[in-house]
């Protein structure tokens, strides 16, 4: 698994600012760094990455370790989602012709960033599940790099035009199984906290 993220250098366009990162997190950064140095199967990542993993787990050390393990396991199991990610390539451009995913300009009263997803081409034969998921993770990487350590995210999905024909094209099932592992293991477990804002997806 060591080589899955050779190109990981910096998760944020502007870096982690002083106002974003808690002043008492440095001990946790050093703890996770010491643990990571003993995990020969995991890549070395920047302190800003560690800030992101700790932030998503509300500085719970054991959950942070679990999330890091699960995240890189997922990346190693799904190279098809993290390769050939040219946003101007034909594969991605074709996908952008059938759906839209955008960050909304206004935040919620709680300070969460909102995103909007909807189909613009309702023909199921044009829908490619793998490319759509690749596109989604590309957008997520961009969103994280742009907003930094955000307090939360609300996803709004406009289901107009969604049919059983689209669901029938959710293949291969092996990819769906890996995605469910990621959602249940990384997103859900990582967010289990009495202080955690809900991850909301409205249809």
Buried (B, 14 or more C-beta within 10 A) or exposed (E): BEEBBEEBEEBBEEBBEEEBBEEEBEEBBEBBEEBBEEBEEBBEBBBBBBBBBBBBBBBBBEBBBBBBBBBBBBBBBBEBBBEEBEEEEEBBEEBBEBBEBEBEEEBBEEEBBBBBBBBEBBEBEBBBBBBBBBBBBBBEEEBBEEBBBBEBBBBBBBEEBBEEEBEEBBEEEEBEEBBEBBEEBBBEBBBEEEEEBEBEEEE
